[in-house]
């Protein structure tokens, strides 16, 4: 039985990831920022016992260390970190360069870099040091994005933050391998989460489904299955990899 810390786990991909680990018998720490009712629902849905709920705004200084300390206290140990929390594309973070003001541009960039990259880096540091001090192997899985490779013209800070997360993870894969810690990433395309339900049901739905030759979008459970595989001991040799999960909607060369 392992301790697994999943950030941004109140719903969507994070909830599916937490459920996948709990179903395998692991204890899970569910981190959330503001959606307490959703996070409590995630916790309620997890099979097994010994899970923990952690509230923290990852954009605040020192929050990453506090989250890991609380996860260790609640679970007994942390063996797996899933960096899923992110400031995502939304009407509130829309920042096309041709129309947005410089102040709004800077605000969104700072929000996305603070959470999508710097918080993940701090969490990785804290979990890595916990594992190294214990002399234990472990796994870090970063939730990146297809947008890191194909570009996000209306959300450039999001694409850049996810590209940086991928690059950071590969650096950590090399740095942490001598300690038996693997670091990997998944790069999902469009995923049918609760946040995207209205978009899929509206005028954009057919276009989004048509991006993939499968004629559909991905599911949180498909992402969760890949994350759990990458965090398995038998996947340690995959350290450094970035696994595309986009239904052949974007093929990297």
C-alpha positions as CSV (number, residue, x, y, z in Angstrom):
1,X,0.0,0.0,0.0
2,X,1.5,3.3,-1.1
3,X,0.8,6.9,-0.2
4,X,-0.2,9.0,-3.3
5,X,-0.6,12.8,-3.4
6,X,-2.8,14.0,-6.2
7,X,-3.0,17.8,-6.6
8,X,-6.1,19.4,-8.2
9,X,-8.1,16.3,-7.3
10,X,-11.5,17.9,-6.6
11,X,-13.0,16.8,-9.9
12,X,-12.1,16.0,-13.6
13,X,-8.7,14.3,-14.3
14,X,-7.6,14.7,-10.7
15,X,-10.6,12.9,-9.3
16,X,-10.2,10.0,-11.8
17,X,-6.5,9.7,-11.0
18,X,-7.3,9.6,-7.2
19,X,-9.9,7.0,-7.8
20,X,-7.6,4.8,-9.9
21,X,-5.0,4.7,-7.2
22,X,-7.5,4.1,-4.4
23,X,-9.0,1.2,-6.4
24,X,-5.6,-0.4,-6.5
25,X,-5.4,-0.3,-2.7
26,X,-3.3,2.9,-2.3
27,X,-4.0,5.7,0.2
28,X,-4.6,9.0,-1.5
29,X,-4.2,12.6,-0.4
30,X,-6.7,14.8,-2.3
31,X,-5.4,18.3,-2.6
32,X,-7.8,21.1,-3.7
33,X,-7.7,24.9,-3.7
34,X,-11.3,26.1,-3.4
35,X,-13.9,23.5,-4.4
36,X,-14.4,22.0,-1.0
37,X,-17.7,20.3,-1.8
38,X,-16.3,18.7,-4.9
39,X,-13.1,17.6,-3.1
40,X,-15.2,16.1,-0.3
41,X,-17.2,14.2,-2.9
42,X,-13.9,12.9,-4.4
43,X,-12.9,11.7,-1.0
44,X,-16.3,10.0,-0.4
45,X,-16.0,8.2,-3.7
46,X,-12.6,6.7,-3.0
47,X,-12.7,3.0,-2.1
48,X,-10.7,1.9,0.8
49,X,-9.7,3.9,3.9
50,X,-6.9,6.1,5.2
51,X,-7.3,8.8,2.6
52,X,-6.8,12.5,3.4
53,X,-8.1,15.9,2.3
54,X,-5.8,18.9,1.9
55,X,-6.8,22.4,1.2
56,X,-4.1,24.7,-0.2
57,X,-3.7,27.5,-2.7
58,X,-0.6,26.4,-4.5
59,X,0.1,29.9,-5.8
60,X,1.0,31.0,-2.2
61,X,4.6,30.9,-1.1
62,X,5.4,27.9,1.1
63,X,2.2,26.0,0.2
64,X,3.9,23.1,-1.6
65,X,6.0,22.2,1.5
66,X,2.9,22.4,3.7
67,X,0.9,20.2,1.3
68,X,3.6,17.5,1.4
69,X,3.9,17.7,5.1
70,X,0.1,17.3,5.5
71,X,0.1,14.4,3.1
72,X,2.9,12.6,5.0
73,X,1.1,13.2,8.2
74,X,-2.2,12.0,6.8
75,X,-1.0,9.0,4.9
76,X,2.1,8.0,6.8
77,X,4.3,8.5,3.7
78,X,4.2,9.7,0.2
79,X,5.5,7.4,-2.5
80,X,3.8,8.9,-5.6
81,X,3.2,12.5,-6.6
82,X,0.8,13.4,-9.4
83,X,1.2,17.1,-10.4
84,X,-2.3,17.7,-11.8
85,X,-3.3,21.1,-10.4
86,X,-3.3,23.9,-13.0
87,X,-4.7,27.2,-14.0
88,X,-6.5,26.1,-17.1
89,X,-7.8,27.8,-20.3
90,X,-11.1,29.5,-19.5
91,X,-12.9,32.8,-20.3
92,X,-11.2,34.3,-17.3
93,X,-7.7,33.3,-18.5
94,X,-8.2,34.1,-22.2
95,X,-5.3,36.3,-23.3
96,X,-4.8,36.5,-27.1
97,X,-1.9,38.8,-27.8
98,X,-3.7,40.9,-30.3
99,X,-6.5,42.0,-28.0
100,X,-5.6,41.7,-24.4
101,X,-4.0,44.6,-22.3
102,X,-0.5,44.3,-21.0
103,X,-1.7,44.2,-17.4
104,X,-4.2,41.4,-18.1
105,X,-1.5,39.6,-20.1
106,X,1.0,39.8,-17.2
107,X,-1.7,38.7,-14.7
108,X,-2.5,35.5,-16.5
109,X,1.1,34.6,-17.2
110,X,1.9,34.9,-13.5
111,X,-1.1,32.9,-12.5
112,X,-0.3,30.1,-14.9
113,X,3.4,30.0,-14.3
114,X,3.0,30.1,-10.5
115,X,0.7,27.1,-10.3
116,X,1.4,25.1,-13.5
117,X,5.1,25.2,-13.2
118,X,6.5,26.6,-10.0
119,X,4.1,24.9,-7.6
120,X,4.8,21.6,-9.4
121,X,8.5,22.2,-9.1
122,X,8.3,22.9,-5.4
123,X,6.1,19.9,-4.8
124,X,8.5,17.7,-6.7
125,X,11.4,19.0,-4.6
126,X,9.5,18.3,-1.3
127,X,8.4,14.8,-2.3
128,X,11.8,14.0,-3.7
129,X,13.5,15.1,-0.4
130,X,11.0,13.0,1.6
131,X,11.8,10.0,-0.5
132,X,15.6,10.5,-0.4
133,X,15.5,11.0,3.3
134,X,13.6,7.7,3.7
135,X,15.9,6.0,1.3
136,X,12.8,4.9,-0.8
137,X,12.1,4.7,-4.4
138,X,9.1,6.6,-5.8
139,X,7.4,8.2,-8.7
140,X,6.4,11.6,-10.0
141,X,3.9,12.0,-12.8
142,X,3.2,15.4,-14.3
143,X,0.0,16.2,-16.1
144,X,1.1,18.2,-19.1
145,X,-0.7,18.9,-22.3
146,X,-0.9,18.5,-26.1
147,X,-0.8,22.3,-26.1
148,X,2.9,22.2,-25.1
149,X,3.6,20.8,-28.6
150,X,1.0,22.1,-31.0
151,X,0.8,25.6,-29.4
152,X,-2.0,27.5,-27.6
153,X,-2.4,30.7,-29.6
154,X,-5.2,32.1,-27.4
155,X,-3.7,30.8,-24.2
156,X,0.1,31.1,-24.8
157,X,0.9,31.1,-21.1
158,X,-0.8,27.8,-20.7
159,X,1.1,26.2,-23.6
160,X,4.4,27.6,-22.3
161,X,3.8,26.5,-18.8
162,X,3.1,23.0,-19.9
163,X,6.1,22.9,-22.2
164,X,8.2,24.0,-19.3
165,X,6.6,21.4,-17.0
166,X,7.6,18.7,-19.5
167,X,11.2,20.0,-19.7
168,X,11.4,20.3,-15.9
169,X,10.2,16.7,-15.5
170,X,12.9,15.4,-17.9
171,X,15.6,17.2,-16.0
172,X,14.3,15.7,-12.8
173,X,14.2,12.2,-14.4
174,X,18.0,12.4,-14.8
175,X,18.6,14.1,-11.4
176,X,16.5,11.6,-9.4
177,X,17.2,8.3,-11.1
178,X,20.2,7.7,-8.9
179,X,17.8,7.8,-6.0
180,X,15.4,5.3,-7.6
181,X,12.8,8.0,-8.3
182,X,11.2,8.0,-11.7
183,X,9.7,11.1,-13.3
184,X,7.3,10.9,-16.2
185,X,4.5,12.9,-17.8
186,X,1.3,12.5,-19.8
187,X,0.2,15.0,-22.5
188,X,-3.5,14.8,-22.8
189,X,-5.5,16.4,-25.7
190,X,-9.1,17.5,-25.1
191,X,-10.7,15.6,-22.2
192,X,-14.4,15.4,-21.4
193,X,-14.3,16.7,-17.8
194,X,-17.1,18.5,-16.0
195,X,-15.5,21.8,-16.8
196,X,-15.8,21.1,-20.5
197,X,-19.3,19.6,-20.6
198,X,-21.0,22.8,-21.9
199,X,-18.4,23.2,-24.6
200,X,-18.8,19.6,-25.8
201,X,-22.6,20.0,-25.8
202,X,-22.5,23.3,-27.7
203,X,-21.6,24.4,-31.2
204,X,-17.9,23.6,-30.6
205,X,-18.6,19.9,-29.7
206,X,-18.4,18.4,-33.2
207,X,-15.3,20.3,-34.0
208,X,-13.6,19.1,-30.9
209,X,-14.6,15.5,-31.4
210,X,-13.5,15.8,-35.0
211,X,-9.9,16.6,-34.0
212,X,-9.3,12.9,-33.5
213,X,-9.7,10.3,-36.1
214,X,-11.6,8.3,-33.5
215,X,-14.3,10.9,-33.6
216,X,-14.4,11.6,-29.9
217,X,-12.5,13.2,-27.1
218,X,-10.6,11.6,-24.3
219,X,-11.9,10.6,-20.9
220,X,-10.5,11.3,-17.4
221,X,-10.4,7.6,-16.8
222,X,-8.1,7.0,-19.8
223,X,-5.7,9.6,-18.5
224,X,-5.9,8.1,-15.0
225,X,-5.1,4.6,-16.3
226,X,-1.9,6.0,-18.0
227,X,-0.9,7.8,-14.9
228,X,-1.3,4.8,-12.7
229,X,0.8,2.7,-15.2
230,X,3.6,5.3,-15.2
231,X,3.6,5.3,-11.4
232,X,3.9,1.5,-11.2
233,X,7.3,0.0,-10.2
234,X,7.4,-2.0,-13.5
235,X,7.3,1.3,-15.4
236,X,10.4,2.8,-13.7
237,X,12.3,2.3,-17.0
238,X,10.0,4.7,-18.7
239,X,11.4,7.5,-16.6
240,X,11.8,10.7,-18.7
241,X,9.0,9.8,-21.1
242,X,6.2,12.1,-22.1
243,X,3.2,10.0,-23.1
244,X,0.8,11.5,-25.6
245,X,-2.9,10.9,-24.9
246,X,-4.7,12.7,-27.6
247,X,-6.3,10.1,-29.9
248,X,-3.9,10.8,-32.7
249,X,-5.2,14.4,-32.9
250,X,-1.6,15.7,-32.8
251,X,1.4,13.7,-33.9
252,X,4.8,14.8,-32.8
253,X,7.8,14.3,-35.0
